[in-house]
Amino acid sequence: MELEKTLQHYFGFSTFRTGQKEIILDVLAGRNVLAVLPTGSGKSLCYQIPAMERSGVVLVISPLLSLMEDQVKQLKQTGFQQVIAINSFLKNKQAIYPSLDRYKLIYLSPEILQNRELLTQLKYLNISLFVIDEAHCISQWGYEFRPDYLKLRGIIEELGSPPFMALSATATPEVQEDIIAQLNHAPIVKHIYPMDRNNIAFLVEKVSSNQEKDSYLTDLFSQFTVPAMVYFSSKKEAERVAKMLSSELPELQIAYYHGGMDQTDRILIQQQFMEGKLDVICCTSAFGMGIDKSNVRLVVHYHIPIQIESFIQEIGRSGRDGLSSVSILLYTNFDHKIPERLIEGELPDTSVVRPLVSMLQKSVINQSSIKLDENKLIEQFCLSEIQWRFLHFQLEKHGMIKENRILKSRVEYDAIAKKIVCKITERNRYKMKKLNQMLQWVNVDECRRVALYQPFQKTINQPIYFCCDRCGFMLSQWDPVIPKKQSDPKDWKVQLQQLFSQGESQ
């Protein structure tokens, strides 16, 4: 087995990046692996090459449809055809299930793994590796709006406990331990590499209003015509600012992207940005995970992120080619209110828990179980989809519901309600602690690079180009490499047809 030959044949590289080969060798030896590597370091190769090198099927649990589709497209372009993403865009999924043994690499979401028909078919496969990509989502999302992440341990066991690999770019030591605990696997080999990106400079601009932020962005992009991403906490604001910038800077191609848009529009915009046909994208956190565009030079945060880990993920989308790039955070003294509102809205109010649990218990007094009417509960208790997902998982965990049926519980409803209320309180405190860490970073007096990465690693790399505003960096010093302009986007119908065909078998 010559891994370098496979690397050269499919990916065109003659040598591995730091950590890749060591991780691949442990995977090929059948060990369970937790790997933390910096953004843009080629984490996906750590499971793609094992899929090419060994018999059996590699399952990859990936958080975003666009991320799956992009990786499938890129792999097929290398000549590796035995790959598929099973998601909402894939036609005739049930017809494909019996022939899954044709593939060596299968991308799935944690939600689709709850499909019993699919799970039954997966049991017939020789699964050589179970991969959890972006594994920090177990901690970051699993407890609230992606609770199916917390069911992965049961899925792994149901599939015969194949070796697993958990990959992340932003798992703190605390999150690393949570990932291991949730997967309940020992022994596990850890590959933890420094995550700081020493070609990115940091700048915080304190302003007095959103109008000042708008003016700052207009001046910034009139001065620097480089691939850029501007992150927002509000879909409405992302749209507004994109339209404002398009009006003020008609010579630039500017678009917006958020989770409330149609999926086909989102994937088209992502492809246009990847291909260099958009200059600036105004987006929410729904954009960017798994994006591997090498020449993004600017990442601007219009609103403060909710936690340090999200910030590191998002700034890590710049400068993946190693050239000088800049992270700018725009901040007003009232900006903390936005993430505080987001935190409040992500979890249900504790006042609804006892009435809801009591109602469920009373509904099965004279029966062993009845069908759960989710829509009725959501409407009656004024719950958002995210809040209901959290409650659904907690009720399932405590034995009150199973497979969308309400069960008669042996435990007193008040005890169950108390446990759920405690979990809501605990998660709210945790989220506020994370936000306060982000706010402290904004106001830090010492080096921003050290303050940002110290919770994650013992030593900090020296910056290659510039460090941060606290160490004397000013934007006037920056002279970025400006990429060549790409041609105009091809007809959108043709582009979408080509893109979606990547997910289907060839």
LINNOR-V531906 format. One record per residue. N is the residue number from 1. RES is the residue in one letter. PSI is psi in radians with two decimals (999 if undefined). NEAR is the number of other ideal C-beta (glycine too) atoms within 12 Angstrom. D_LAST is the distance of its C-alpha to the last C-alpha in whole Angstrom. Layout:
BEGIN
N&RES&PSI&NEAR&D_LAST + N&RES&PSI&NEAR&D_LAST
END
This chain:
BEGIN
1&M&2.10&16&27 + 2&E&1.73&12&27 + 3&L&-0.62&30&26 + 4&E&-0.58&20&27 + 5&K&-0.74&15&25 + 6&T&-0.75&29&22 + 7&L&-0.80&27&23 + 8&Q&-0.74&16&23 + 9&H&-0.82&18&20 + 10&Y&-0.56&28&18 + 11&F&-0.18&28&20 + 12&G&0.23&15&22 + 13&F&2.51&20&25 + 14&S&-0.41&13&28 + 15&T&2.69&15&30 + 16&F&2.68&24&29 + 17&R&2.92&25&31 + 18&T&2.20&22&34 + 19&G&-0.45&28&33 + 20&Q&-0.91&33&29 + 21&K&-0.69&26&30 + 22&E&-0.72&24&33 + 23&I&-0.80&41&30 + 24&I&-0.73&37&28 + 25&L&-0.70&22&30 + 26&D&-0.67&28&32 + 27&V&-0.81&39&28 + 28&L&-0.43&29&28 + 29&A&-0.01&20&31 + 30&G&0.34&20&30 + 31&R&2.64&26&32 + 32&N&2.38&31&32 + 33&V&2.37&41&32 + 34&L&2.09&40&33 + 35&A&2.21&44&32 + 36&V&1.98&37&33 + 37&L&2.72&41&33 + 38&P&2.73&37&33 + 39&T&2.44&42&31 + 40&G&0.26&34&29 + 41&S&0.09&30&29 + 42&G&0.78&33&26 + 43&K&-0.63&45&26 + 44&S&-0.50&41&22 + 45&L&-0.46&40&22 + 46&C&-0.34&42&24 + 47&Y&-0.39&45&22 + 48&Q&-0.76&39&19 + 49&I&-0.76&39&20 + 50&P&-0.62&40&22 + 51&A&-0.61&37&18 + 52&M&-0.49&33&17 + 53&E&-0.44&31&21 + 54&R&2.85&27&21 + 55&S&2.90&17&20 + 56&G&-3.10&28&20 + 57&V&2.39&35&18 + 58&V&2.12&44&19 + 59&L&2.30&47&19 + 60&V&2.05&44&20 + 61&I&2.01&45&22 + 62&S&2.46&40&22 + 63&P&-0.42&38&24 + 64&L&2.42&35&22 + 65&L&-0.78&33&19 + 66&S&-0.60&43&19 + 67&L&-0.77&35&20 + 68&M&-0.89&37&17 + 69&E&-0.68&40&14 + 70&D&-0.73&34&16 + 71&Q&-0.66&39&15 + 72&V&-0.78&41&12 + 73&K&-0.83&34&12 + 74&Q&-0.71&31&14 + 75&L&-0.72&36&12 + 76&K&-0.56&27&9 + 77&Q&-0.42&19&12 + 78&T&-0.23&26&14 + 79&G&-0.07&16&11 + 80&F&1.92&28&11 + 81&Q&-0.24&21&7 + 82&Q&0.95&27&9 + 83&V&2.52&40&10 + 84&I&2.57&40&10 + 85&A&2.14&41&13 + 86&I&1.90&42&15 + 87&N&-3.02&35&17 + 88&S&-0.36&22&18 + 89&F&-0.31&28&16 + 90&L&2.16&30&13 + 91&K&2.58&16&13 + 92&N&0.88&14&15 + 93&K&-0.77&26&15 + 94&Q&-0.58&16&17 + 95&A&-0.45&15&15 + 96&I&-0.48&24&13 + 97&Y&-0.83&28&16 + 98&P&-0.29&17&16 + 99&S&0.41&19&13 + 100&L&-0.34&34&14 + 101&D&-0.09&21&15 + 102&R&-0.29&18&11 + 103&Y&2.64&36&11 + 104&K&-0.27&32&14 + 105&L&2.07&43&14 + 106&I&2.11&47&14 + 107&Y&2.37&46&16 + 108&L&2.72&45&19 + 109&S&2.74&36&22 + 110&P&-0.49&39&25 + 111&E&-0.73&26&25 + 112&I&-0.37&31&22 + 113&L&-0.23&36&24 + 114&Q&-0.13&27&27 + 115&N&2.02&22&25 + 116&R&-0.62&15&26 + 117&E&-0.79&19&24 + 118&L&-0.77&30&21 + 119&L&-0.68&27&24 + 120&T&-0.73&17&24 + 121&Q&-0.65&29&21 + 122&L&-0.51&32&21 + 123&K&-0.42&23&24 + 124&Y&-0.20&17&23 + 125&L&2.70&30&21 + 126&N&1.62&20&22 + 127&I&1.99&35&22 + 128&S&-0.38&30&23 + 129&L&2.39&46&24 + 130&F&1.97&41&24 + 131&V&2.32&43&24 + 132&I&1.77&48&26 + 133&D&2.61&42&25 + 134&E&0.91&42&28 + 135&A&-0.30&43&30 + 136&H&-0.31&40&33 + 137&C&-0.44&42&32 + 138&I&-0.76&39&33 + 139&S&-0.73&36&36 + 140&Q&-0.66&39&36 + 141&W&-0.46&35&34 + 142&G&-0.60&33&34 + 143&Y&-0.27&31&38 + 144&E&-1.60&38&37 + 145&F&0.02&31&34 + 146&R&1.02&33&32 + 147&P&-0.30&31&34 + 148&D&-0.31&31&31 + 149&Y&-0.57&38&30 + 150&L&-0.10&35&34 + 151&K&0.02&27&32 + 152&L&-0.58&37&30 + 153&R&-0.78&28&32 + 154&G&-0.66&21&33 + 155&I&-0.79&34&29 + 156&I&-0.77&31&29 + 157&E&-0.71&18&32 + 158&E&-0.48&21&30 + 159&L&0.21&32&27 + 160&G&0.25&21&30 + 161&S&1.00&19&31 + 162&P&2.83&30&28 + 163&P&2.56&32&29 + 164&F&2.78&44&28 + 165&M&2.23&47&28 + 166&A&2.19&50&29 + 167&L&2.44&46&29 + 168&S&2.77&45&31 + 169&A&-0.20&43&32 + 170&T&0.57&42&35 + 171&A&1.96&41&36 + 172&T&2.89&29&40 + 173&P&-0.65&22&42 + 174&E&-0.79&23&43 + 175&V&-0.64&37&39 + 176&Q&-0.79&32&38 + 177&E&-0.61&20&41 + 178&D&-0.73&27&39 + 179&I&-0.83&41&36 + 180&I&-0.74&30&37 + 181&A&-0.74&20&40 + 182&Q&-0.60&33&37 + 183&L&-0.26&36&35 + 184&N&0.77&19&38 + 185&H&2.29&27&37 + 186&A&2.49&14&39 + 187&P&2.81&13&39 + 188&I&2.40&25&37 + 189&V&2.22&24&36 + 190&K&2.32&28&37 + 191&H&1.70&32&36 + 192&I&2.04&31&37 + 193&Y&2.65&32&37 + 194&P&2.38&26&39 + 195&M&-0.03&43&37 + 196&D&2.47&38&40 + 197&R&1.83&44&38 + 198&N&0.17&27&41 + 199&N&0.07&34&40 + 200&I&2.24&46&40 + 201&A&2.65&39&43 + 202&F&2.39&42&45 + 203&L&2.26&36&47 + 204&V&2.14&33&48 + 205&E&1.98&28&50 + 206&K&2.17&21&52 + 207&V&3.06&23&53 + 208&S&-0.30&16&55 + 209&S&2.95&16&53 + 210&N&-0.54&25&49 + 211&Q&-0.66&16&51 + 212&E&-0.62&18&51 + 213&K&-0.76&34&48 + 214&D&-0.78&28&47 + 215&S&-0.69&21&49 + 216&Y&-0.79&31&48 + 217&L&-0.71&40&44 + 218&T&-0.80&25&45 + 219&D&-0.71&20&47 + 220&L&-0.85&35&45 + 221&F&-0.26&36&42 + 222&S&-0.45&19&44 + 223&Q&-0.69&21&45 + 224&F&1.84&29&42 + 225&T&1.38&23&39 + 226&V&2.74&34&36 + 227&P&2.22&42&33 + 228&A&2.63&44&35 + 229&M&2.34&49&34 + 230&V&2.08&50&37 + 231&Y&2.41&44&36 + 232&F&2.69&39&38 + 233&S&-0.07&34&39 + 234&S&2.21&28&39 + 235&K&-0.75&25&37 + 236&K&-0.75&20&40 + 237&E&-0.63&28&41 + 238&A&-0.75&37&37 + 239&E&-0.81&25&37 + 240&R&-0.83&24&41 + 241&V&-0.66&40&41 + 242&A&-0.74&39&38 + 243&K&-0.68&19&39 + 244&M&-0.80&27&43 + 245&L&-0.67&37&41 + 246&S&-0.64&25&39 + 247&S&-0.74&15&43 + 248&E&-0.51&22&45 + 249&L&1.20&26&42 + 250&P&-0.31&15&41 + 251&E&-0.22&15&40 + 252&L&2.62&29&37 + 253&Q&1.97&28&34 + 254&I&2.38&36&34 + 255&A&2.91&34&32 + 256&Y&2.78&37&32 + 257&Y&2.25&38&30 + 258&H&2.94&33&31 + 259&G&-0.23&25&30 + 260&G&-0.05&17&31 + 261&M&2.81&24&29 + 262&D&2.47&13&26 + 263&Q&-0.68&24&23 + 264&T&-0.68&22&21 + 265&D&-0.72&21&24 + 266&R&-0.78&34&24 + 267&I&-0.63&37&21 + 268&L&-0.78&32&21 + 269&I&-0.72&39&25 + 270&Q&-0.77&40&23 + 271&Q&-0.69&36&21 + 272&Q&-0.68&31&24 + 273&F&-0.76&37&26 + 274&M&-0.63&34&23 + 275&E&0.10&26&23 + 276&G&0.33&24&27 + 277&K&-0.07&28&28 + 278&L&2.44&35&30 + 279&D&-0.80&36&33 + 280&V&2.38&43&34 + 281&I&2.18&45&32 + 282&C&2.03&43&35 + 283&C&2.86&45&33 + 284&T&-3.10&37&34 + 285&S&-0.17&35&32 + 286&A&-0.32&33&29 + 287&F&2.36&39&28 + 288&G&-0.50&42&27 + 289&M&2.13&36&26 + 290&G&-0.07&37&24 + 291&I&2.21&36&24 + 292&D&1.01&29&24 + 293&K&2.08&36&26 + 294&S&-0.43&23&28 + 295&N&0.42&32&31 + 296&V&2.21&46&32 + 297&R&-0.49&40&36 + 298&L&2.29&39&37 + 299&V&2.04&45&37 + 300&V&2.38&45&39 + 301&H&1.95&45&40 + 302&Y&-0.60&43&42 + 303&H&2.65&41&43 + 304&I&2.30&40&44 + 305&P&2.85&40&41 + 306&I&-0.31&39&42 + 307&Q&2.78&35&41 + 308&I&-0.72&38&41 + 309&E&-0.73&40&38 + 310&S&-0.72&37&36 + 311&F&-0.80&41&38 + 312&I&-0.72&42&37 + 313&Q&-0.81&38&33 + 314&E&-0.71&43&34 + 315&I&-0.43&46&36 + 316&G&-0.05&38&33 + 317&R&-0.04&45&31 + 318&S&2.68&41&33 + 319&G&0.59&37&34 + 320&R&-0.19&29&31 + 321&D&0.06&22&32 + 322&G&-0.06&20&35 + 323&L&2.88&27&37 + 324&S&2.24&32&40 + 325&S&2.87&42&39 + 326&V&2.42&43&41 + 327&S&2.21&47&41 + 328&I&2.25&42&43 + 329&L&2.15&39&44 + 330&L&2.30&35&46 + 331&Y&2.31&32&49 + 332&T&2.87&24&52 + 333&N&-0.22&14&54 + 334&F&0.10&17&53 + 335&D&-0.40&36&49 + 336&H&-0.36&25&49 + 337&K&-0.54&18&50 + 338&I&-0.95&29&46 + 339&P&-0.52&34&45 + 340&E&-0.72&24&47 + 341&R&-0.68&18&47 + 342&L&-0.74&32&43 + 343&I&-0.77&28&44 + 344&E&-0.62&23&46 + 345&G&-0.27&24&44 + 346&E&-0.48&32&41 + 347&L&2.60&35&43 + 348&P&2.68&40&45 + 349&D&2.41&24&49 + 350&T&-0.40&26&51 + 351&S&-0.32&13&53 + 352&V&-0.24&27&50 + 353&V&-0.92&34&50 + 354&R&-0.81&25&53 + 355&P&-0.68&23&53 + 356&L&-0.84&39&49 + 357&V&-0.71&36&50 + 358&S&-0.76&21&53 + 359&M&-0.73&25&52 + 360&L&-0.74&39&49 + 361&Q&-0.75&30&51 + 362&K&-0.49&18&54 + 363&S&-0.30&27&51 + 364&V&0.44&26&51 + 365&I&-0.74&16&54 + 366&N&0.15&9&55 + 367&Q&2.77&14&51 + 368&S&-0.54&14&49 + 369&S&2.69&21&46 + 370&I&2.82&22&45 + 371&K&2.42&18&42 + 372&L&2.18&27&41 + 373&D&1.59&17&41 + 374&E&-0.79&23&39 + 375&N&-0.67&14&40 + 376&K&-0.77&17&44 + 377&L&-0.76&29&44 + 378&I&-0.75&22&42 + 379&E&-0.76&12&44 + 380&Q&-0.66&16&48 + 381&F&0.20&25&47 + 382&C&0.93&16&46 + 383&L&2.52&26&43 + 384&S&2.93&22&40 + 385&E&-0.72&19&37 + 386&I&-0.75&25&37 + 387&Q&-0.69&31&40 + 388&W&-0.66&32&39 + 389&R&-0.74&30&36 + 390&F&-0.86&36&39 + 391&L&-0.69&41&41 + 392&H&-0.80&35&39 + 393&F&-0.75&33&38 + 394&Q&-0.73&35&42 + 395&L&-0.65&37&43 + 396&E&-0.76&30&40 + 397&K&-0.65&23&41 + 398&H&0.22&29&45 + 399&G&0.30&24&44 + 400&M&-0.46&40&45 + 401&I&2.66&33&42 + 402&K&2.25&22&39 + 403&E&0.82&13&36 + 404&N&0.59&19&37 + 405&R&2.45&22&40 + 406&I&2.24&33&44 + 407&L&2.65&26&45 + 408&K&2.09&22&49 + 409&S&2.48&30&50 + 410&R&-0.27&14&52 + 411&V&2.45&20&53 + 412&E&2.39&16&55 + 413&Y&-0.58&30&53 + 414&D&-0.62&17&55 + 415&A&-0.70&19&54 + 416&I&-0.80&31&50 + 417&A&-0.71&32&51 + 418&K&-0.71&20&53 + 419&K&-0.71&26&50 + 420&I&-0.72&36&48 + 421&V&-0.74&27&50 + 422&C&-0.69&18&51 + 423&K&-0.72&29&47 + 424&I&-0.82&31&47 + 425&T&-0.76&19&50 + 426&E&-0.78&19&49 + 427&R&-0.65&32&45 + 428&N&-0.74&27&47 + 429&R&-0.74&16&49 + 430&Y&-0.79&26&46 + 431&K&-0.70&31&45 + 432&M&-0.61&24&48 + 433&K&-0.75&19&49 + 434&K&-0.71&33&45 + 435&L&-0.74&35&46 + 436&N&-0.59&22&50 + 437&Q&-0.69&31&48 + 438&M&-0.73&38&46 + 439&L&-0.65&28&49 + 440&Q&-0.66&22&51 + 441&W&-0.69&37&49 + 442&V&-0.67&34&50 + 443&N&0.19&21&53 + 444&V&2.55&24&53 + 445&D&-0.48&15&56 + 446&E&-2.97&18&55 + 447&C&2.20&25&52 + 448&R&-0.64&36&49 + 449&R&-0.82&39&46 + 450&V&-0.80&27&48 + 451&A&-0.59&28&49 + 452&L&-0.78&40&45 + 453&Y&-0.22&34&44 + 454&Q&-0.63&24&47 + 455&P&-0.28&28&46 + 456&F&-0.42&35&43 + 457&Q&2.78&25&44 + 458&K&-0.68&15&47 + 459&T&2.58&15&47 + 460&I&2.28&25&46 + 461&N&2.56&21&45 + 462&Q&2.43&16&47 + 463&P&2.52&27&45 + 464&I&-0.76&18&44 + 465&Y&-1.34&27&45 + 466&F&2.82&32&47 + 467&C&-1.40&34&47 + 468&C&2.98&35&48 + 469&D&-0.54&29&51 + 470&R&-0.40&24&53 + 471&C&0.25&24&53 + 472&G&0.02&16&54 + 473&F&2.35&26&51 + 474&M&2.52&17&51 + 475&L&-0.47&27&48 + 476&S&-0.33&15&50 + 477&Q&-0.27&17&50 + 478&W&2.30&27&46 + 479&D&1.42&16&45 + 480&P&2.74&30&41 + 481&V&2.18&22&39 + 482&I&2.07&20&37 + 483&P&2.77&21&34 + 484&K&2.56&11&33 + 485&K&2.46&17&32 + 486&Q&2.90&20&29 + 487&S&2.94&11&28 + 488&D&2.63&14&28 + 489&P&2.45&22&25 + 490&K&2.97&18&23 + 491&D&2.26&11&23 + 492&W&-0.56&19&22 + 493&K&-0.71&13&20 + 494&V&-0.75&14&18 + 495&Q&-0.76&26&18 + 496&L&-0.71&27&17 + 497&Q&-0.76&18&14 + 498&Q&-0.72&22&12 + 499&L&-0.86&35&13 + 500&F&-0.45&27&12 + 501&S&-0.29&19&8 + 502&Q&-0.49&32&8 + 503&G&-0.19&36&9 + 504&E&2.75&27&6 + 505&S&2.54&24&4 + 506&Q&999&18&0
END
